Amino acid sequence: MRVIGLTGGIGSGKSLAAEYFADLGAIVIDADQLARAAIERGSKGFDEVVTIFGDSILKDGDIDRRALGELVFKDPTKKAALEAIIHPWVRSEFEAAVLSLSGNQTLVYEIPLLFETGGANRFETVITVEAQMDKRIERLREKGLHLSEIEARIAAQASREERVSIADFVIENNGSRDDLLRQVENIWDGLSHTSN
């Protein structure tokens, strides 16, 4: 059993790295997906978010994540209120996943804000995916984000230096998908040998 924290700044390519770890046999859980599930329509979190933020964040009966994101990125108090709803639920889901591991299974937990939440000690191994700023911006623009949104989100995250300071492995994702895959495979092979 091994529990790995996979982090990286927005636009670094950590989700693609996570896919590659899954292809190699890891169980991959995405903290962002858990956070989305925590406030899906029908959940207790959904009701709490609507109570705090009002109907203006709803679109066709669902929470408009973009509208909610704009509100919380501008207001630390609202951000803290949202995190108080989401984080406990996400943490309990993560803990349940860890408890369900058996034998030599490896869990890779994709968590963008690992440094910010001070959670590195929950993992045996921490990997960060990093990329040059121009590459990150280019990738995020391809996903339809505006430059102002990109800059705000990058500014809200830990710096490269902070992420690297808690990492056992640093993946540099400035090249092709094959380059990224090779780096993931090298780390996976190294970890497989140390667990035997």
Backbone as a printed PyTorch tensor [residue, N CA C, xyz], in Angstrom:
tensor([[[  0.8310,  -1.1910,   0.0000],
         [  0.0000,   0.0000,   0.0000],
         [  0.8690,   1.2460,   0.0000]],

        [[  0.5210,   2.1750,  -0.8590],
         [  1.2880,   3.4210,  -0.9160],
         [  0.3210,   4.5560,  -1.2280]],

        [[  0.5010,   5.6860,  -0.5340],
         [ -0.3550,   6.8440,  -0.7630],
         [  0.5300,   8.0050,  -1.2190]],

        [[  0.2630,   8.4690,  -2.4390],
         [  1.0800,   9.5050,  -3.0720],
         [  0.2410,  10.7650,  -3.2480]],

        [[  0.8170,  11.9130,  -2.9050],
         [  0.1840,  13.1930,  -3.1830],
         [  0.7540,  13.7490,  -4.4750]],

        [[ -0.1230,  14.0730,  -5.4180],
         [  0.3030,  14.6240,  -6.7100],
         [ -0.2160,  16.0500,  -6.7970]],

        [[  0.7000,  17.0100,  -6.8680],
         [  0.2860,  18.4050,  -6.8940],
         [  0.9290,  19.1110,  -8.0800]],

        [[  0.6900,  20.4110,  -8.1640],
         [  1.2220,  21.2060,  -9.2660],
         [  0.3320,  22.4050,  -9.4750]],

        [[  0.8890,  23.4630, -10.0150],
         [  0.1010,  24.6670, -10.2680],
         [ -0.8950,  24.4520, -11.3950]],

        [[ -1.8770,  25.3340, -11.4470],
         [ -2.8880,  25.2610, -12.5020],
         [ -2.1870,  25.3680, -13.8660]],

        [[ -2.5650,  24.4940, -14.7910],
         [ -1.9750,  24.5030, -16.1230],
         [ -0.6570,  23.7660, -16.2460]],

        [[ -0.2280,  23.0960, -15.1590],
         [  1.0740,  22.4050, -15.1980],
         [  0.9910,  21.0460, -15.8900]],

        [[ -0.2180,  20.4660, -15.9360],
         [ -0.3710,  19.1500, -16.5490],
         [ -0.5040,  18.0210, -15.5400]],

        [[ -0.8560,  18.3550, -14.3030],
         [ -0.9400,  17.2950, -13.2850],
         [ -2.0710,  16.3160, -13.5740]],

        [[ -3.1550,  16.7640, -14.2060],
         [ -4.2620,  15.8420, -14.5120],
         [ -3.8320,  14.8050, -15.5450]],

        [[ -3.0330,  15.2290, -16.5200],
         [ -2.5200,  14.2800, -17.5090],
         [ -1.5500,  13.3100, -16.8430]],

        [[ -0.7080,  13.8190, -15.9570],
         [  0.2020,  12.9440, -15.2050],
         [ -0.5970,  11.9280, -14.3950]],

        [[ -1.6980,  12.3860, -13.7850],
         [ -2.5540,  11.4800, -13.0040],
         [ -3.1330,  10.3830, -13.8910]],

        [[ -3.5420,  10.7530, -15.1130],
         [ -4.0590,   9.7430, -16.0620],
         [ -2.9940,   8.6930, -16.3520]],

        [[ -1.7590,   9.1430, -16.5210],
         [ -0.6720,   8.1950, -16.8010],
         [ -0.4300,   7.2710, -15.6070]],

        [[ -0.4950,   7.8150, -14.3900],
         [ -0.3530,   6.9610, -13.2080],
         [ -1.4830,   5.9250, -13.1630]],

        [[ -2.6920,   6.3450, -13.5370],
         [ -3.8250,   5.4090, -13.5670],
         [ -3.5710,   4.3040, -14.5920]],

        [[ -3.0420,   4.6880, -15.7530],
         [ -2.7350,   3.6930, -16.7960],
         [ -1.7140,   2.6730, -16.3020]],

        [[ -0.8260,   3.1060, -15.3910],
         [  0.2150,   2.2130, -14.8700],
         [ -0.2880,   1.3430, -13.7130]],

        [[ -1.5360,   1.5900, -13.2870],
         [ -2.1190,   0.7260, -12.2600],
         [ -2.4640,   1.4010, -10.9490]],

        [[ -2.2450,   2.7030, -10.8510],
         [ -2.5840,   3.3980,  -9.6070],
         [ -4.0900,   3.6390,  -9.5370]],

        [[ -4.5920,   3.7200,  -8.3180],
         [ -5.9550,   4.1950,  -8.0900],
         [ -5.8150,   5.7040,  -7.9550]],

        [[ -6.4840,   6.4570,  -8.8140],
         [ -6.3270,   7.9080,  -8.8070],
         [ -7.6140,   8.5670,  -8.3310]],

        [[ -7.4710,   9.4660,  -7.3800],
         [ -8.6000,  10.2560,  -6.8990],
         [ -8.2410,  11.7220,  -7.0900]],

        [[ -9.1900,  12.4800,  -7.6270],
         [ -8.9790,  13.9020,  -7.9090],
         [ -9.7080,  14.7270,  -6.8460]],

        [[ -8.9540,  15.4950,  -6.0690],
         [ -9.5520,  16.3170,  -5.0080],
         [-10.5720,  17.2980,  -5.5840]],

        [[-10.3090,  17.8260,  -6.7920],
         [-11.2550,  18.7650,  -7.4070],
         [-12.5890,  18.0870,  -7.7170]],

        [[-12.5230,  16.8330,  -8.1760],
         [-13.7670,  16.1010,  -8.4560],
         [-14.5380,  15.8490,  -7.1680]],

        [[-13.8130,  15.5200,  -6.1030],
         [-14.4760,  15.3420,  -4.8100],
         [-15.1170,  16.6560,  -4.3660]],

        [[-14.4030,  17.7620,  -4.5820],
         [-14.9390,  19.0740,  -4.1890],
         [-16.2050,  19.4010,  -4.9730]],

        [[-16.2260,  19.0110,  -6.2620],
         [-17.4340,  19.2310,  -7.0720],
         [-18.5850,  18.3880,  -6.5360]],

        [[-18.2780,  17.1250,  -6.2180],
         [-19.3110,  16.2150,  -5.7090],
         [-19.8690,  16.6990,  -4.3710]],

        [[-19.0300,  17.3740,  -3.5930],
         [-19.4520,  17.8380,  -2.2610],
         [-20.5820,  18.8520,  -2.3270]],

        [[-20.6940,  19.5560,  -3.4780],
         [-21.7330,  20.5880,  -3.5880],
         [-22.6670,  20.3380,  -4.7770]],

        [[-22.7560,  19.0810,  -5.2090],
         [-23.6860,  18.7490,  -6.2970],
         [-25.1300,  18.8970,  -5.8110]],

        [[-26.0220,  19.1520,  -6.7610],
         [-27.4340,  19.2740,  -6.4160],
         [-27.8970,  18.0160,  -5.6760]],

        [[-28.6190,  18.2190,  -4.5940],
         [-29.0940,  17.0760,  -3.8180],
         [-28.2250,  16.7800,  -2.6050]],

        [[-27.0370,  17.3860,  -2.5640],
         [-26.1470,  17.1320,  -1.4180],
         [-26.4020,  18.1750,  -0.3250]],

        [[-25.9760,  17.8380,   0.8850],
         [-26.0640,  18.7780,   2.0100],
         [-25.2230,  20.0230,   1.6940]],

        [[-24.0620,  19.8010,   1.0650],
         [-23.1790,  20.9070,   0.7000],
         [-23.8380,  21.8970,  -0.2460]],

        [[-24.6160,  21.3710,  -1.1960],
         [-25.3330,  22.2290,  -2.1610],
         [-26.2410,  23.1910,  -1.4030]],

        [[-27.0340,  22.6360,  -0.4700],
         [-27.9760,  23.4670,   0.2910],
         [-27.2340,  24.5320,   1.0960]],

        [[-26.1040,  24.1480,   1.7010],
         [-25.3300,  25.0940,   2.5080],
         [-24.7590,  26.2200,   1.6450]],

        [[-24.2550,  25.8670,   0.4540],
         [-23.6720,  26.8760,  -0.4380],
         [-24.7390,  27.8710,  -0.8970]],

        [[-25.9140,  27.3630,  -1.2570],
         [-26.9890,  28.2480,  -1.7260],
         [-27.4560,  29.1530,  -0.5840]],

        [[-27.4990,  28.6110,   0.6270],
         [-27.8960,  29.4210,   1.7960],
         [-26.9200,  30.5720,   2.0030]],

        [[-25.6300,  30.2940,   1.8790],
         [-24.6090,  31.3270,   2.1240],
         [-24.4910,  32.3100,   0.9620]],

        [[-24.4680,  31.7860,  -0.2730],
         [-24.1480,  32.6350,  -1.4280],
         [-25.3720,  33.1250,  -2.1970]],

        [[-26.5260,  32.5280,  -1.9470],
         [-27.7510,  32.9850,  -2.6050],
         [-27.9640,  32.3640,  -3.9750]],

        [[-29.1430,  32.6620,  -4.5510],
         [-29.5510,  32.0620,  -5.8240],
         [-28.7680,  32.5830,  -7.0270]],

        [[-28.0310,  33.6730,  -6.8590],
         [-27.3160,  34.2650,  -8.0020],
         [-26.2370,  33.3300,  -8.5400]],

        [[-25.8240,  32.3360,  -7.7310],
         [-24.7900,  31.4030,  -8.2050],
         [-25.3960,  30.1730,  -8.8860]],

        [[-26.7300,  30.1560,  -9.0280],
         [-27.3770,  29.0090,  -9.6660],
         [-27.5770,  29.2540, -11.1550]],

        [[-27.4270,  28.1880, -11.9160],
         [-27.6740,  28.2400, -13.3540],
         [-28.3830,  26.9420, -13.7010]],

        [[-29.6030,  27.0350, -14.1690],
         [-30.4230,  25.8510, -14.4960],
         [-30.5240,  24.8920, -13.3020]],

        [[-30.6030,  25.4730, -12.1020],
         [-30.7940,  24.6490, -10.9070],
         [-29.5280,  24.0550, -10.3160]],

        [[-28.4050,  24.2360, -11.0100],
         [-27.1240,  23.7400, -10.4950],
         [-26.2530,  24.9250, -10.1020]],

        [[-25.2340,  24.6370,  -9.2820],
         [-24.3010,  25.7020,  -8.9190],
         [-23.4190,  26.0090, -10.1350]],

        [[-23.3820,  27.2810, -10.5050],
         [-22.5180,  27.7340, -11.5940],
         [-21.1180,  27.9190, -10.9900]],

        [[-20.2590,  26.9460, -11.2360],
         [-18.9500,  26.9390, -10.5820],
         [-18.1020,  28.1580, -10.9650]],

        [[-18.3120,  28.6330, -12.1660],
         [-17.5410,  29.8040, -12.5970],
         [-17.9630,  31.0400, -11.7960]],

        [[-19.2810,  31.2190, -11.6420],
         [-19.7960,  32.3600, -10.8710],
         [-19.3630,  32.2500,  -9.4110]],

        [[-19.4250,  31.0470,  -8.8680],
         [-19.0040,  30.8310,  -7.4840],
         [-17.5060,  31.1030,  -7.3370]],

        [[-16.7350,  30.6240,  -8.3230],
         [-15.2850,  30.8380,  -8.3160],
         [-14.9280,  32.3180,  -8.3180]],

        [[-15.6520,  33.0910,  -9.1300],
         [-15.3770,  34.5340,  -9.1970],
         [-15.6550,  35.2040,  -7.8580]],

        [[-16.7220,  34.7670,  -7.1860],
         [-17.0580,  35.3360,  -5.8760],
         [-15.9770,  35.0410,  -4.8390]],

        [[-15.5550,  33.7790,  -4.7670],
         [-14.6220,  33.3940,  -3.6930],
         [-13.1940,  33.8550,  -3.9610]],

        [[-12.8090,  33.9780,  -5.2370],
         [-11.4490,  34.4360,  -5.5230],
         [-11.2670,  35.8940,  -5.1020]],

        [[-12.3700,  36.6580,  -5.0840],
         [-12.2790,  38.0750,  -4.7330],
         [-12.4150,  38.3140,  -3.2290]],

        [[-12.9620,  37.3450,  -2.4940],
         [-13.3230,  37.5910,  -1.1050],
         [-12.8380,  36.4540,  -0.1900]],

        [[-11.7730,  36.6930,   0.5650],
         [-11.2160,  35.6450,   1.4390],
         [-12.2290,  35.0770,   2.4350]],

        [[-13.1690,  35.9200,   2.8960],
         [-14.1760,  35.4510,   3.8560],
         [-15.1070,  34.4320,   3.2040]],

        [[-15.5360,  34.7370,   1.9710],
         [-16.4150,  33.8120,   1.2500],
         [-15.6670,  32.5310,   0.8890]],

        [[-14.3790,  32.6820,   0.5550],
         [-13.5490,  31.5180,   0.2340],
         [-13.4780,  30.5870,   1.4470]],

        [[-13.2480,  31.1790,   2.6110],
         [-13.1620,  30.3890,   3.8520],
         [-14.4930,  29.6920,   4.1480]],

        [[-15.6070,  30.3830,   3.8830],
         [-16.9300,  29.7960,   4.1290],
         [-17.1660,  28.5950,   3.2130]],

        [[-16.7590,  28.7390,   1.9520],
         [-16.9160,  27.6390,   0.9990],
         [-16.0330,  26.4540,   1.3950]],

        [[-14.7940,  26.7570,   1.7750],
         [-13.8710,  25.6870,   2.1740],
         [-14.3650,  24.9450,   3.4100]],

        [[-15.0380,  25.6500,   4.3160],
         [-15.5640,  25.0200,   5.5340],
         [-16.6600,  24.0040,   5.1960]],

        [[-17.3190,  24.1990,   4.0740],
         [-18.3410,  23.2440,   3.6270],
         [-17.6840,  22.0610,   2.9000]],

        [[-16.7570,  22.3810,   2.0030],
         [-16.1990,  21.3580,   1.1120],
         [-15.1190,  20.5040,   1.7630]],

        [[-14.1700,  21.1320,   2.4560],
         [-12.9770,  20.4100,   2.9250],
         [-13.2530,  19.2260,   3.8480]],

        [[-14.1520,  19.3520,   4.8430],
         [-14.3740,  18.1870,   5.7140],
         [-14.9140,  16.9720,   4.9470]],

        [[-15.8050,  17.2210,   3.9920],
         [-16.3790,  16.1250,   3.2060],
         [-15.3040,  15.4740,   2.3280]],

        [[-14.5030,  16.3080,   1.6890],
         [-13.4230,  15.8080,   0.8290],
         [-12.4380,  14.9830,   1.6620]],

        [[-12.0900,  15.4900,   2.8380],
         [-11.1350,  14.7840,   3.7020],
         [-11.6670,  13.4110,   4.1010]],

        [[-12.9570,  13.3390,   4.4370],
         [-13.5100,  12.0440,   4.8600],
         [-13.5530,  11.0560,   3.6900]],

        [[-13.8200,  11.5580,   2.4810],
         [-13.8030,  10.6810,   1.2950],
         [-12.3920,  10.1510,   1.0320]],

        [[-11.3940,  11.0200,   1.1830],
         [-10.0010,  10.6200,   0.9910],
         [ -9.6180,   9.5530,   2.0300]],

        [[ -9.9730,   9.8030,   3.2800],
         [ -9.6250,   8.8530,   4.3400],
         [-10.2760,   7.4970,   4.1080]],

        [[-11.5210,   7.5040,   3.6260],
         [-12.2160,   6.2410,   3.3190],
         [-11.4920,   5.4930,   2.1980]],

        [[-11.0120,   6.2340,   1.1990],
         [-10.2850,   5.6050,   0.0830],
         [ -8.9900,   4.9750,   0.5760]],

        [[ -8.2820,   5.6640,   1.4750],
         [ -7.0350,   5.1190,   2.0200],
         [ -7.3160,   3.8370,   2.8030]],

        [[ -8.3770,   3.8470,   3.5950],
         [ -8.7260,   2.6640,   4.3980],
         [ -9.1090,   1.4690,   3.5300]],

        [[ -9.5940,   1.7440,   2.3160],
         [-10.0310,   0.6460,   1.4370],
         [ -8.8680,  -0.0020,   0.6690]],

        [[ -7.6590,   0.5900,   0.7520],
         [ -6.5110,   0.0280,   0.0350],
         [ -6.0990,  -1.3040,   0.6460]],

        [[ -5.6210,  -2.1880,  -0.2240],
         [ -5.1280,  -3.4700,   0.2970],
         [ -3.9090,  -3.9120,  -0.5090]],

        [[ -3.1510,  -4.8200,   0.0680],
         [ -1.9970,  -5.3870,  -0.6350],
         [ -1.0170,  -4.3300,  -1.0910]],

        [[ -0.6270,  -4.4060,  -2.3640],
         [  0.3720,  -3.4590,  -2.8670],
         [ -0.2650,  -2.3720,  -3.7280]],

        [[ -1.5200,  -2.0400,  -3.4490],
         [ -2.1930,  -0.9830,  -4.2180],
         [ -1.5600,   0.3740,  -3.9320]],

        [[ -1.5640,   1.2130,  -4.9590],
         [ -1.0490,   2.5690,  -4.8150],
         [ -2.1750,   3.5510,  -5.1070]],

        [[ -2.3630,   4.4890,  -4.1850],
         [ -3.3520,   5.5430,  -4.3690],
         [ -2.6090,   6.8290,  -4.7060]],

        [[ -2.9760,   7.4380,  -5.8270],
         [ -2.4320,   8.7540,  -6.1980],
         [ -3.5590,   9.7580,  -6.0130]],

        [[ -3.3290,  10.7020,  -5.1270],
         [ -4.3350,  11.7130,  -4.8120],
         [ -3.9220,  13.0210,  -5.4620]],

        [[ -4.6800,  13.4170,  -6.4660],
         [ -4.3870,  14.6440,  -7.2130],
         [ -4.9750,  15.8290,  -6.4450]],

        [[ -4.0890,  16.6520,  -5.9040],
         [ -4.5330,  17.7320,  -5.0230],
         [ -3.7700,  19.0160,  -5.3480]],

        [[ -4.4270,  19.9520,  -6.0420],
         [ -3.7390,  21.1660,  -6.4730],
         [ -3.1840,  21.9920,  -5.3140]],

        [[ -3.9120,  22.0710,  -4.2040],
         [ -3.5280,  22.9630,  -3.1120],
         [ -2.8630,  22.2060,  -1.9590]],

        [[ -1.9850,  21.2950,  -2.2740],
         [ -1.3460,  20.4830,  -1.2340],
         [ -0.4800,  21.3360,  -0.3110]],

        [[  0.3310,  22.1950,  -0.8880],
         [  1.1760,  23.0650,  -0.0570],
         [  0.3030,  24.0030,   0.7840]],

        [[ -0.7010,  24.6070,   0.1270],
         [ -1.5440,  25.6050,   0.7890],
         [ -2.3040,  25.0240,   1.9820]],

        [[ -2.7020,  23.7550,   1.8810],
         [ -3.4930,  23.1420,   2.9580],
         [ -2.6110,  22.4820,   4.0130]],

        [[ -1.2900,  22.5050,   3.8120],
         [ -0.3760,  21.9200,   4.7870],
         [ -0.5640,  20.4180,   4.9600]],

        [[ -0.9910,  19.7510,   3.8780],
         [ -1.3270,  18.3300,   3.9880],
         [ -0.2610,  17.3520,   3.5360]],

        [[  0.9530,  17.8340,   3.2920],
         [  1.9970,  16.9520,   2.7410],
         [  2.3020,  15.7620,   3.6480]],

        [[  2.1330,  15.9420,   4.9580],
         [  2.4700,  14.8570,   5.8930],
         [  1.4970,  13.6760,   5.8280]],

        [[  0.3990,  13.8230,   5.0780],
         [ -0.5450,  12.7040,   4.9270],
         [ -0.0760,  11.6980,   3.8630]],

        [[  1.0230,  12.0220,   3.1830],
         [  1.4830,  11.1890,   2.0650],
         [  2.8910,  10.6790,   2.3050]],

        [[  3.1140,   9.4340,   1.8680],
         [  4.4700,   8.8690,   1.9450],
         [  5.3770,   9.5510,   0.9350]],

        [[  4.7940,   9.8760,  -0.2090],
         [  5.5520,  10.4610,  -1.3150],
         [  4.7550,  11.6290,  -1.8790]],

        [[  5.4400,  12.7350,  -2.1660],
         [  4.7920,  13.8840,  -2.8060],
         [  5.4950,  14.1410,  -4.1360]],

        [[  4.6840,  14.2920,  -5.1820],
         [  5.1850,  14.5900,  -6.5230],
         [  4.5520,  15.9040,  -6.9630]],

        [[  5.3550,  16.8170,  -7.4910],
         [  4.7830,  18.0280,  -8.0620],
         [  5.0870,  18.0690,  -9.5610]],

        [[  4.0910,  18.5050, -10.3190],
         [  4.2600,  18.6990, -11.7630],
         [  4.4020,  20.1960, -11.9780]],

        [[  5.5090,  20.5870, -12.5930],
         [  5.7860,  22.0030, -12.8200],
         [  5.9480,  22.2600, -14.3170]],

        [[  5.7270,  23.5050, -14.7150],
         [  5.9060,  23.8860, -16.1150],
         [  6.2280,  25.3710, -16.1710]],

        [[  6.8810,  25.7740, -17.2400],
         [  7.2030,  27.1940, -17.4260],
         [  5.8950,  27.9920, -17.4930]],

        [[  5.9470,  29.2050, -16.9910],
         [  4.7360,  30.0300, -16.9100],
         [  4.0660,  30.2200, -18.2750]],

        [[  4.8590,  30.4510, -19.3360],
         [  4.2390,  30.6720, -20.6490],
         [  3.4960,  29.4270, -21.1250]],

        [[  4.0190,  28.2420, -20.8080],
         [  3.3390,  26.9780, -21.1780],
         [  2.0300,  26.8530, -20.4180]],

        [[  2.0600,  27.1770, -19.1190],
         [  0.8550,  27.0760, -18.2970],
         [ -0.2320,  28.0060, -18.8190]],

        [[  0.1550,  29.2450, -19.1250],
         [ -0.8120,  30.2250, -19.6190],
         [ -1.4090,  29.7670, -20.9520]],

        [[ -0.5400,  29.2630, -21.8200],
         [ -0.9970,  28.7770, -23.1400],
         [ -2.0260,  27.6500, -22.9700]],

        [[ -1.7330,  26.6950, -22.0860],
         [ -2.6560,  25.5640, -21.8650],
         [ -3.9990,  26.0430, -21.3140]],

        [[ -3.9540,  26.9950, -20.4010],
         [ -5.1830,  27.4790, -19.7820],
         [ -6.0070,  28.3110, -20.7570]],

        [[ -5.3360,  29.0330, -21.6340],
         [ -6.0740,  29.8010, -22.6610],
         [ -6.7690,  28.8510, -23.6290]],

        [[ -6.0990,  27.7220, -23.9190],
         [ -6.7150,  26.7160, -24.7950],
         [ -7.9710,  26.1310, -24.1560]],

        [[ -8.0350,  26.1490, -22.8110],
         [ -9.2130,  25.6490, -22.0940],
         [-10.2970,  26.7190, -21.9850]],

        [[-10.0270,  27.9070, -22.5220],
         [-11.0480,  28.9500, -22.5450],
         [-11.0050,  29.9490, -21.4010]],

        [[ -9.9600,  29.9200, -20.5960],
         [ -9.8630,  30.8880, -19.5070],
         [ -9.2940,  32.2020, -20.0330]],

        [[ -9.7990,  33.3050, -19.4830],
         [ -9.2850,  34.6210, -19.8440],
         [ -8.0140,  34.8950, -19.0550]],

        [[ -7.1750,  35.7490, -19.6030],
         [ -5.8890,  36.0430, -18.9730],
         [ -6.0520,  36.5460, -17.5360]],

        [[ -7.0730,  37.3780, -17.3050],
         [ -7.2870,  37.9070, -15.9420],
         [ -7.6220,  36.7780, -14.9710]],

        [[ -8.4280,  35.8030, -15.4300],
         [ -8.7670,  34.6450, -14.5900],
         [ -7.5160,  33.8160, -14.2990]],

        [[ -6.7170,  33.6040, -15.3470],
         [ -5.4970,  32.7980, -15.2050],
         [ -4.5650,  33.4350, -14.1870]],

        [[ -4.3550,  34.7460, -14.3260],
         [ -3.4420,  35.4460, -13.4200],
         [ -3.9410,  35.3870, -11.9790]],

        [[ -5.2540,  35.5490, -11.7910],
         [ -5.8270,  35.5110, -10.4350],
         [ -5.6480,  34.1230,  -9.8170]],

        [[ -5.8730,  33.0820, -10.6190],
         [ -5.7630,  31.7180, -10.0780],
         [ -4.3180,  31.3440,  -9.7740]],

        [[ -3.4120,  31.7480, -10.6480],
         [ -1.9900,  31.4650, -10.3890],
         [ -1.5410,  32.2130,  -9.1260]],

        [[ -1.9860,  33.4710,  -8.9900],
         [ -1.6050,  34.2690,  -7.8160],
         [ -2.1590,  33.6730,  -6.5200]],

        [[ -3.3050,  32.9770,  -6.6130],
         [ -3.9420,  32.4000,  -5.4160],
         [ -3.2750,  31.0920,  -4.9800]],

        [[ -2.4210,  30.5390,  -5.8390],
         [ -1.7740,  29.2660,  -5.5210],
         [ -0.3560,  29.4780,  -4.9970]],

        [[  0.1610,  28.4290,  -4.3710],
         [  1.5460,  28.4530,  -3.8980],
         [  2.4860,  28.6480,  -5.0890]],

        [[  3.6860,  29.0950,  -4.7940],
         [  4.6890,  29.2800,  -5.8450],
         [  5.3360,  27.9400,  -6.1850]],

        [[  6.0090,  27.9080,  -7.3090],
         [  6.7780,  26.7250,  -7.6970],
         [  7.7320,  26.3170,  -6.5660]],

        [[  8.4300,  27.3080,  -6.0120],
         [  9.4220,  27.0290,  -4.9660],
         [  8.7710,  26.3880,  -3.7450]],

        [[  7.5860,  26.8640,  -3.4010],
         [  6.8790,  26.2950,  -2.2430],
         [  6.4840,  24.8440,  -2.5050]],

        [[  5.9610,  24.5700,  -3.7080],
         [  5.5670,  23.1840,  -4.0340],
         [  6.7900,  22.2660,  -4.0630]],

        [[  7.8630,  22.7430,  -4.6770],
         [  9.0870,  21.9350,  -4.7800],
         [  9.6430,  21.6290,  -3.3800]],

        [[  9.4540,  22.5670,  -2.4470],
         [ 10.0090,  22.3870,  -1.0930],
         [  9.3980,  21.2000,  -0.3490]],

        [[  8.1790,  20.7770,  -0.7430],
         [  7.5430,  19.6370,  -0.0610],
         [  7.5840,  18.3600,  -0.9050]],

        [[  8.1790,  18.4510,  -2.1050],
         [  8.1090,  17.3310,  -3.0500],
         [  9.3050,  16.3910,  -2.9480]],

        [[  9.0180,  15.0990,  -3.1100],
         [ 10.0710,  14.0900,  -3.2250],
         [ 10.5300,  13.9780,  -4.6780]],

        [[  9.6000,  14.2470,  -5.6080],
         [  9.8970,  14.1890,  -7.0450],
         [  9.3150,  15.4190,  -7.7170]],

        [[ 10.0540,  15.9790,  -8.6820],
         [  9.5740,  17.1070,  -9.4780],
         [  9.5430,  16.6710, -10.9340]],

        [[  8.3590,  16.7530, -11.5340],
         [  8.2010,  16.4590, -12.9630],
         [  8.1820,  17.7940, -13.6970]],

        [[  9.0810,  17.9480, -14.6730],
         [  9.1100,  19.1700, -15.4900],
         [  8.3230,  18.8870, -16.7690]],

        [[  7.1780,  19.5410, -16.9070],
         [  6.2940,  19.2650, -18.0440],
         [  6.3080,  20.4170, -19.0380]],

        [[  7.4460,  20.5660, -19.7280],
         [  7.5720,  21.6180, -20.7330],
         [  7.6460,  21.0530, -22.1510]],

        [[  7.6470,  19.7320, -22.2620],
         [  7.8110,  19.1080, -23.5780],
         [  6.5290,  18.4420, -24.0630]],

        [[  6.7160,  17.3040, -24.7170],
         [  5.5820,  16.5910, -25.3080],
         [  4.9040,  15.7030, -24.2680]],

        [[  3.7600,  15.1500, -24.6720],
         [  3.0480,  14.2000, -23.8020],
         [  3.9260,  12.9770, -23.5360]],

        [[  4.6980,  12.5810, -24.5410],
         [  5.6020,  11.4280, -24.3730],
         [  6.6740,  11.7140, -23.3280]],

        [[  7.1800,  12.9410, -23.3170],
         [  8.1780,  13.3290, -22.3120],
         [  7.5740,  13.1900, -20.9150]],

        [[  6.3320,  13.6550, -20.7820],
         [  5.6500,  13.5760, -19.4910],
         [  5.4530,  12.1100, -19.0880]],

        [[  5.0010,  11.3120, -20.0350],
         [  4.7740,   9.8880, -19.7590],
         [  6.0580,   9.2120, -19.2960]],

        [[  7.1630,   9.5180, -19.9600],
         [  8.4460,   8.8980, -19.5760],
         [  8.8220,   9.2490, -18.1390]],

        [[  8.6170,  10.5040, -17.7610],
         [  8.9430,  10.9180, -16.3870],
         [  8.0510,  10.2030, -15.3710]],

        [[  6.7680,  10.0800, -15.7020],
         [  5.8390,   9.3680, -14.8150],
         [  6.2660,   7.9080, -14.6810]],

        [[  6.6000,   7.2820, -15.8150],
         [  7.0250,   5.8720, -15.7860],
         [  8.2870,   5.6820, -14.9540]],

        [[  9.2290,   6.6170, -15.0770],
         [ 10.4740,   6.5100, -14.3000],
         [ 10.2070,   6.5770, -12.8020]],

        [[  9.3280,   7.4930, -12.3990],
         [  8.9800,   7.6040, -10.9740],
         [  8.2480,   6.3340, -10.5230]],

        [[  7.2910,   5.8850, -11.3450],
         [  6.5140,   4.6830, -11.0000],
         [  7.4300,   3.4690, -10.8360]],

        [[  8.3500,   3.3190, -11.7740],
         [  9.2980,   2.1790, -11.6940],
         [ 10.1450,   2.2870, -10.4280]],

        [[ 10.6270,   3.4950, -10.1410],
         [ 11.4380,   3.7040,  -8.9380],
         [ 10.6710,   3.3810,  -7.6640]],

        [[  9.4120,   3.8210,  -7.6150],
         [  8.5870,   3.5570,  -6.4360],
         [  8.2540,   2.0780,  -6.3130]],

        [[  8.0300,   1.4270,  -7.4470],
         [  7.7130,  -0.0190,  -7.4310],
         [  8.8730,  -0.8100,  -6.8710]],

        [[ 10.1030,  -0.4050,  -7.2240],
         [ 11.2850,  -1.1280,  -6.7360],
         [ 11.4920,  -0.9060,  -5.2370]],

        [[ 11.1720,   0.3150,  -4.7560],
         [ 11.3920,   0.5680,  -3.3270],
         [ 10.3350,  -0.0870,  -2.4570]],

        [[  9.1850,  -0.4480,  -3.0490],
         [  8.1430,  -1.0550,  -2.2250],
         [  8.2740,  -2.5750,  -2.1530]],

        [[  9.1740,  -3.1420,  -2.9340],
         [  9.3470,  -4.6060,  -2.9160],
         [ 10.2170,  -5.0380,  -1.7480]]])
